[in-house]
Amino acid sequence: MKMNASTNPNRLSIRPAQEADRQKLATLIHFSPYVHRHLGWRSPLDWLGREPYLVAERDDQILAALACPADIPDMSWLRLFAVSTAMPVSDAWEMMWPVANRLIGESIPIAALPLQNWFRRLLEISHFSHAFDVLMMKWVDTGQTIPDVPQDLQYGIRMMNYDDLKIVYDLDCDAFDPVWRQSIELLEIAFQNAAFATVAEDRQGIMGYQISTANNSDGHLARLAVHPRARRQGVGHTLVQDLLGHLRKRGIFKVTVNTQENNRASLLLYQKAGFKKTGEIFPIFRTNQV
């Protein structure tokens, strides 16, 4: 189905992206001067087949692409906006964003993480508002002792396995606001890519988890959540300390984590574990529905 733009002197059309567009989209994303890519477990091309995922096309050439499919039913992120040199970036946005927004529906909030000023300006003129900031923190090994997990805890730490994913997903929904929740599909991808993934478990079941990635020299704490029933019991701190001890044994002495600037409990947890703010800040914008 083609959705013709109203101001279309050069036969420009807006239509849903198709699997057959994959190579053209890859070229657009790689070579275009204006590309917004959401930071996440899936690449922009991985969202092909999910709506809304739009392309602006003229004479069989894809000039721009915009994708904001929802991962969970009640929340969506702007995952891709790319524009070639053959089309003004503001024109592409003004033609494509209203179509995508209409397809999503007014009841679904949409968030974006603009890393470039040009994209931030487009969001601002389209009535996105700056909601809050996410900041980066870093732990650098100073050689201080990292305590082992105490033996007298009412819970234990063990490696996560595939059979835990459904429970971890339910915990995730209980622990996070919709803007930060992820589908079980994305959590499975995160688990598959993890260098170290663990759960905290007591007699009632899983009460917290963490998923981390790592390369040869650095680690990143990608996901940490504690069930509301288990908060204020040191579960998050224990999971982090266990992670840092494990990574140290692997020869990894730097670990990063991102958290909301206004999440005081999270900031205190990471500061207690030895993380310090790096000064890197990522703004989160959202539509008024959020």
C-alpha positions in Angstrom: 0.0 0.0 0.0 1.4 3.4 -1.0 0.6 6.5 1.0 1.1 9.5 -1.3 2.4 12.7 0.3 0.1 15.7 -0.2 2.9 18.0 -1.5 4.4 15.7 -4.1 5.6 17.6 -7.2 8.3 15.0 -7.9 6.2 11.9 -7.5 7.5 11.2 -4.0 5.6 8.6 -2.1 5.5 7.4 1.5 5.0 3.6 1.9 5.6 0.8 4.3 9.1 -0.7 4.2 9.4 -4.2 2.8 11.9 -7.0 3.2 12.9 -6.3 -0.4 14.1 -2.9 0.7 16.7 -4.3 3.1 19.8 -3.6 0.9 18.7 -0.1 -0.1 17.9 0.6 3.6 21.4 -0.7 4.6 23.0 1.6 2.1 20.9 4.6 3.3 21.8 4.0 6.9 25.5 3.5 6.1 26.0 6.5 3.8 23.4 9.1 4.8 24.6 12.3 6.6 21.5 12.3 8.8 20.9 9.1 10.7 19.3 8.6 14.0 19.6 5.0 15.4 18.1 4.0 18.7 20.5 2.4 21.1 19.2 -1.1 21.7 19.7 -4.8 21.3 18.3 -4.8 17.7 19.7 -3.0 14.7 17.3 -0.8 12.6 17.1 -3.5 9.9 16.0 -6.1 12.5 12.7 -4.2 12.8 11.7 -4.8 9.2 8.3 -6.4 9.1 7.1 -4.5 12.1 4.9 -1.4 11.7 5.2 1.5 11.4 8.4 1.3 9.3 8.2 3.8 6.5 10.3 4.8 3.5 10.1 7.9 1.3 10.6 6.8 -2.3 11.0 8.5 -5.7 11.8 6.8 -9.0 12.5 3.6 -7.2 15.1 5.3 -4.9 14.7 5.3 -1.1 15.4 8.8 0.1 14.5 8.5 3.7 13.3 6.0 6.3 11.5 6.3 9.6 10.7 3.4 12.0 9.0 3.4 15.4 7.5 0.0 15.9 6.4 -0.9 19.4 8.3 -3.6 21.3 5.6 -3.8 24.0 1.9 -2.9 23.4 1.8 0.3 25.3 5.1 2.0 24.5 7.1 2.9 21.3 10.6 4.3 20.6 11.8 6.1 17.5 14.2 3.5 16.3 15.3 4.9 13.0 15.2 8.2 11.0 17.6 8.4 8.1 17.7 10.9 5.2 19.8 10.9 2.1 21.4 14.0 0.6 18.8 14.0 -2.1 16.1 15.3 0.3 16.0 18.0 2.9 15.9 16.5 6.3 13.2 18.7 7.6 11.0 17.9 4.5 11.5 14.2 5.2 10.5 14.5 8.8 7.5 16.8 8.1 6.1 14.3 5.6 6.9 11.0 7.4 6.4 11.7 11.1 2.6 12.5 10.9 2.1 9.3 8.9 4.0 7.2 11.5 2.3 9.0 14.4 -1.2 8.3 12.9 -0.3 4.6 12.4 0.8 4.2 16.0 -2.3 5.9 17.4 -2.8 8.7 19.8 -3.0 6.4 22.8 0.5 5.0 22.4 3.3 7.2 23.9 6.5 7.5 21.9 10.0 8.2 23.2 13.2 9.1 21.5 16.9 9.4 22.5 18.3 12.1 20.3 22.1 12.0 20.2 22.4 14.7 17.5 21.3 18.3 17.7 19.5 18.2 14.3 17.3 15.4 15.5 16.6 17.0 18.8 15.4 20.2 16.9 13.0 18.1 14.8 11.6 16.5 17.9 11.1 19.9 19.6 9.1 21.3 16.6 6.9 18.2 16.7 5.8 18.7 20.3 8.2 16.2 21.9 9.3 17.4 25.3 12.5 16.8 27.2 11.4 14.3 29.9 14.6 13.5 31.8 18.3 12.5 31.3 20.1 9.2 31.4 23.7 9.5 32.6 26.6 7.1 32.4 28.6 5.9 35.4 31.8 3.9 35.4 33.5 1.6 37.8 37.3 1.4 37.6 39.0 -1.3 39.5 41.3 0.2 42.2 42.4 -3.0 43.6 40.1 -2.8 46.6 38.6 -6.0 47.9 35.3 -6.9 46.4 33.4 -8.9 49.1 32.1 -12.3 48.2 28.4 -12.9 48.4 27.6 -13.5 52.1 26.7 -17.1 53.0 24.0 -16.0 55.5 21.7 -14.3 53.1 18.1 -15.4 52.7 18.7 -15.7 49.0 21.4 -16.9 46.7 23.0 -15.8 43.4 23.1 -18.3 40.5 23.6 -18.1 36.7 20.5 -17.3 34.6 19.2 -19.9 32.2 16.7 -20.0 29.4 14.0 -21.4 31.6 14.2 -18.2 33.7 13.3 -15.8 30.9 9.5 -15.9 31.4 9.9 -15.2 35.1 12.5 -12.5 34.4 10.1 -10.9 31.9 7.3 -10.8 34.5 9.7 -9.3 37.1 10.8 -6.7 34.5 7.2 -5.6 34.0 6.8 -5.2 37.7 10.1 -3.4 38.3 10.1 -0.9 35.5 7.8 1.9 34.2 6.6 1.2 30.6 9.2 3.5 29.0 11.9 1.1 30.2 10.2 -2.3 29.8 11.3 -4.8 27.2 9.5 -7.6 25.5 10.5 -11.2 26.3 11.9 -11.3 22.8 14.3 -8.5 23.5 15.2 -9.9 26.9 16.0 -13.2 25.1 18.3 -11.4 22.7 20.0 -9.6 25.6 20.5 -13.0 27.4 21.9 -14.5 24.2 24.4 -11.6 24.0 25.3 -11.6 27.6 28.8 -12.2 28.9 27.4 -12.7 32.4 23.8 -13.0 33.5 22.7 -14.0 37.0 19.6 -14.1 39.2 19.0 -13.6 42.9 16.6 -16.3 44.2 15.0 -17.1 47.5 12.3 -19.7 48.5 9.6 -17.7 46.8 11.5 -17.6 43.5 13.5 -15.1 41.4 13.7 -11.7 43.1 16.2 -9.9 40.9 18.5 -10.3 37.9 21.3 -8.6 36.0 22.5 -9.0 32.4 25.9 -7.7 31.4 28.1 -7.6 28.3 31.9 -7.5 28.0 34.7 -7.3 25.5 38.4 -7.9 26.1 38.9 -4.9 28.4 35.5 -3.4 29.4 32.2 -4.5 30.7 28.7 -2.9 30.7 25.9 -3.6 33.1 23.0 -3.6 30.6 20.1 -4.6 32.7 19.5 -4.7 36.5 16.1 -5.2 38.1 14.8 -6.1 41.5 11.2 -7.2 42.2 9.2 -4.7 44.3 8.8 -7.4 47.0 12.5 -7.6 47.5 13.6 -4.0 47.5 15.6 -2.5 50.3 17.1 -5.9 51.1 20.4 -5.3 49.3 19.6 -7.6 46.4 20.7 -5.1 43.7 23.9 -4.3 45.5 24.7 -8.0 45.9 24.1 -8.7 42.2 26.4 -5.8 41.3 29.2 -6.9 43.6 29.0 -10.4 42.4 29.2 -9.1 38.8 32.3 -6.9 39.5 34.0 -9.8 41.2 33.3 -12.1 38.3 34.6 -9.5 35.7 37.7 -8.9 37.7 38.6 -12.6 37.6 38.2 -12.3 33.8 40.7 -9.4 33.7 38.1 -6.7 33.1 38.7 -3.7 35.2 36.3 -1.1 33.8 32.5 -1.4 33.9 29.9 1.1 32.8 26.2 1.4 33.5 23.4 3.9 32.5 20.7 5.1 34.8 18.2 7.9 35.1 19.5 11.1 36.5 16.4 11.4 38.7 16.5 7.8 40.0 17.9 8.4 43.4 17.8 4.8 44.6 19.7 3.6 41.5 22.3 6.3 41.8 22.9 5.5 45.4 23.2 1.8 44.6 25.9 2.3 42.0 27.8 4.9 44.0 27.9 2.5 46.9 29.4 -0.1 44.6 32.1 2.3 43.5 30.7 3.7 40.2 31.3 7.4 39.4 29.5 9.7 37.0 31.4 10.1 33.7 29.7 13.4 32.7 28.1 11.7 29.6 24.4 12.5 29.5 21.7 11.2 27.1 18.5 13.2 26.9 15.1 11.3 26.6 12.3 13.1 24.7 8.7 11.9 24.6 5.4 12.8 23.3 2.8 14.3 25.6 1.0 11.0 25.9 3.8 9.5 28.1 
